Amino acid sequence: MHAQPSRLVRLLIAAGALPLGACSTVGYYAHLAHGEYSLLAARQPIERVVADPATDAQLKARLELAGQARAFATESLKLPRNRSYTRYADLHRPYATWNVFAAPEFSLDPVRHCFPFAGCVAYRGYYDREHAEAEAKRLQERGYETWIGGSAAYSTLGWFADPILNTMLRWGDDELIGTIFHELAHQQLYVKDDTEFNESFATFVQREGLRQWCAARGSNAADTAAETRADEFGALVLAARERLQALYGSGIPVDAMRVRKQEEIDRLRADYRELRDGRWGGKGEWDDWIAGAINNAKLLPFGLYHRWVDAFGALYKKQAGDWAAFYAAAAAIASKPAAARAAALRELAEAAR
């Protein structure tokens, strides 16, 4: 039996585990409940999909690979043993959710949305683009800059058995496998109100897990060059954000600040082209992102996934590569107050340099 919509509403309000937002209206919770109910209703056991003669051969191969990665996650990476990612759901759309980010014209402080247990996040999620665009329009009318980002996967933090989604299968094998590890890591450890901790922790588990997966299968190592490009692009955007932050705090007249803001955005585009055409040898994974409109809201997600990755790498090394010991050590840091937690991670990051 699938959970009924009314029960899902109660669970979503209590858990704050789905596309997160602090809406006080029943309409938003009903949207979440309907979207998650539809997703749960679409699930099928991977074994059944693979065994069906009508299943496309490519889909069958990808799901078999996902099943192997799911088993590896539990057996080798010591991630939660549950029914998450043992089923498949075709949502018949390109993204699982659309997340709306918003920020003032001269600030990089996001409009935040909060839930009792999951805490506060810098976006509000929707199961369809139309609802996301309506929310973005509402925020724009209030004077905020907005950006809508599609998400191919998300975690309910163990409240429901998350399936493999068709939206995840358009990626390459490394991205698919790494995402399974990443989302299960959120179920392993999650800290309320600390997105940087949560995403950095999950990103480390994703990257190290993928390296171990490749080694165990005797296959080519994960694409570390692509990983490096992603890190360098993130650093480029973060540098632009720091310059903008300094600009917004400068106190210069609004008209002059608006001109300087555009100059910084133009500089970001120029820096990207120089990096792409130089060190990356023309590889331009972020060409579309750079070519599109850039505002404060679009800059918000950067830094959330990578700030403490090196710190968790150092922590893993201190535990001699023992996953159970690593999770225990990470949980000990997670239990600290926010300032002490950040200080512990900063110390680990400095030791990793």
N, C-alpha and C positions, 0 to 999 in steps of 0.2 A: 504494500500500500504506500502510495506517495503521500507526503504531508499535504494537507488541505490548505488553501490560500489563507483562511483565517488563522490557522495555527502558524503559518509562515510569517504573517504579519507580527504576531506576538514574538516569535523567535528573532525576527530581524530587528525589532525594537530592542529586545533584550541583549542580543549578541552584537549587534552592529557589525556583522561579519560579511556583508555583501557590499556592492558598490556603495561606499559610505557617504552619508550626508546627514546633516542635522535638521531635517525638515520636521516641522511640528504638525504638518497637515496629514490627514488620513490618506489623501490622494497620492502623496509620494510613497507612503508605506504600501499602499495598494499596488502601485506600480512595481515596487520591489518584489512584493509577494507574487504578483502575476508573472513577472519575468523569471523569478527563480522556480516557481511551480512549473512553468513551461519547460525550463531547462531540465528539471528533475524528471518530468514526464517523458522527455525525449531520450532518456538514458536506456542503453541496452548493454548487457554484458559483452565485453570484447570477444569472449570465446564464441558467443552466438553469432556476432557479426562476421567473425572470421570463418566460421563453419558454414555460413549461408552461401550456397553456390552463386547467388545473384550478386554477391559483394564484388566490387571492382578489385582487380588483382593488386593495383597500387595501394588502394585503401587497406586491403588485407595485410600487405607487407608493412605498411606504416603502423598499423595497430599491433601487429605481432612485435615489432620493434618497441613500441610503447610498453607493451606487456613485459618484455624482457627488462626494460629500463625500470619499470615499477618494482619488479622483483629485486633488481640490483640495489635499488634505493633502500629497501628494508634489510636485505641480507648483508650488504657491504657497507652502506653509508649509515646504517642504524636509524633510518628515518621511520616515522610512524607506520605500524602495520595495521592498515584498515582498508576500507573498500574504495578510498579515493583513487582515481585514475585506473580503476579496473573495469570501467564502463565507458561507452562512447555515446556522444550525443551530437547530432547534426542539427545546428540551429538555423541553417539556410540563410545565413547572413555573414558578412565579412569579419565582424567583431563580436565578442561576447558582450561588451559594454562600451559605452561612450562616456568619458569622464570630462566634466566641465571644470576648468580652472579659471579663477578670476583674481584680479589684483587692481589696485588703484593706478591711475595714470603715472604717478610719480612715487611709487613704492613697490617693493618686491615682497611685501607682506601679503600672503594669500588670504582670501576669504576662506575661513576654516569652517568645517562641519564636524560635529561631534556626536558620539554614541556612548552610552554608559560604560561598556566594557572594552570596546575596541579603541576608544579614545578619539582624538581629533585628527583629521586629515585635511589636506589642502585641495580637495576636489569633491565633486558630487557626481555620483555615477547613475547612469540610466541604461536600460536594456534596449533602447532604440534611439536612433539619431534624431528623430523628430522631437522627442521629449528633451533631449540634450540641447538642441537648437533653441527650443522655447525657453529653457532655463538661461541659456547664454544671452538671449535677447532681453530677458527680464533684468539680468545683471547689467547689461550694457545701458539699459534705460536708467539705471541707478548710478551710472557714471563709471562703471568698472570696465577694464579691458578683459577680454575673455579668450579662451582657446579651448577647443574640443579635441581630445585625443582618444582614438580608438584603442581598446585593450583586447587582445586575443585570449587572455586567460586571467583568472583571479582565483583567490582562495577564500573559502568560507571558514577557514581556520579550524576545520574539523567538525563544524556544526552539521554539515551535510557531506555526503560522499561525492566529492567533486569528480566529474567525468573528464575524459579526454574530449576536447571539442574539435569540431571540424575547423574552427578558426585557428587552432594550433597546428593543423596539419599542412598549412601552406608554407610553413618554415622548412628549413633543411633539418636533417637528422640531429645535428648538434643542438640546434635551438629547441627542437621538440623535447629531446632528452633532458637538456638543461632546465627547461621550464618545469618539467615534472619534479626534478630535484628542488628547484627554487620554491615552488608552491608547497611541497611537502615540508620544506624547511620552515615555512610560516606556521605550519601546524606543530612543528617541533618546539618552536620558541617564538613568542610574540610579546612585545612590550607595549603597553598602552601609551599613546601620545608620543611615541619615539619612532617616526617613520625612518629616519636615517639609520638607526640601529637595526630595525627589522629588515629593511631592504639590503643593507650592507651584509648582514648576517646571511640572508638567503642567497645573495649574489656570490658570497664566498663559497657556500655549500654547493651552489650550482657549478661554479668554475672548478673547484677541486674535485667535486663528484664526477664531472665530465672528464677530467684528466684521468681519474682512476678507472672510469668506464672504458675509455679508449685503451688504456694499458692492459686491462683485464682481457679485452677482446683481441689484443695484438693488432689493433687498427691504427691508422694514422692519428696522431695527436690532434686534439681539438685545435681549431684555427686561432692560434694565439696572435697572429698578425691582425685578424679582425678584432680580437679583444683589445689589442693595443690601440687600434684606430678608434674604437669606441671610447676608450679612456681618454685619448688625446682630444677627441671631439668634445667630450664632456668637460675637460679642462679648459678648452677654448671658450665654451659657453659660460663656464663659471667665472672665468677672468672678465668676460664682458659684464656679467652680473655684478661683480665686485666694483667695476668702474661705474656702473649705473647706480649702485647703492651709494657710492661716494658722491656722485652727482646729485642724487635726490636729497642728500643731507647737506648740500653746500649752501642752500639758502639763496641762490641766485634767482632773479625774476623768472616767472613762469614761462614767458615767451622764449627767453634765452635757454631755459632748461629744456624746453621742447625741442629746440634746434640741436642742442648738445646731445640729447637723447637719440635723435635720428642719426647723428654723426657716429655715435657708439654702435648703433645697429649696423650702419654701413661698414664700420671698421670690422665688426664680427664677420660680415659676409666676405670682406677682402681677406681677412686672416684665414678663413676657411678655404677660400680658393687657393691661397698660397700653400697651405698645408696639403690640400688635395693634389695639386699639380706638382708639388715638390716631393716631400717625403713619402706620400702615399702612391706616387706613380700614376695619378689620374683616377684612383678608385674613389668614387663619389657617392657613398651610400646615403649621405645626407643632403644631396643636391636639392631634392624637393622641399625638405624642411627649410633650408636656407633661402630658397627662392620664394617661399610663401611669406605672408605677412608675419612680422616678428613684433611681439609686444611683451609686456611684463608677465602676463599670464602664461605665454608660451615658454618662458624661461624657467617657470617655477619647478617643473619636475626634475631638472638637472641637479645632480649632487645627492639626491636622495638614495640612489642605488650604490654609490661607490665610495662615499666619504670614509667609511671605516673598514673597507675590504682588506686593506693591508693589516689593520689591527687584528682582524679575525684570523688572517693568515699567520700572524705572529703567535696568536693564542693557540692555534692548531699545532704549530711547530713546538710550542712549549709542552703540549700534551703528547708529544712524540707520535703524532698522527693517529691517536686513538680517538675515534669518533665519539664514543660514549663519554670519555673524559672531557673532550672538547665541548660537548653540549652542556655538561655539568658546569664547566668553567664559565661558559657563556651565560648560563642561567644565573650564576653567582654575580656576574657583572650586571646582568639585567635587573637583579633584585635591588641594586643600589639606587639611592635617590638620583635624579637626573644629572645634577652637577657632578656627583662622584662617579656616575656611570660614564659621562663624557670624559672625565679626567683619566679614568682607567683605560679607555679606548685610545685616548691621545697618547698615553705613555706607551701602549703597545705599538701604535703606529710609528712613534719616534724610534722605538727599538727595531722596527722593521726596516728603517731607512739605511 
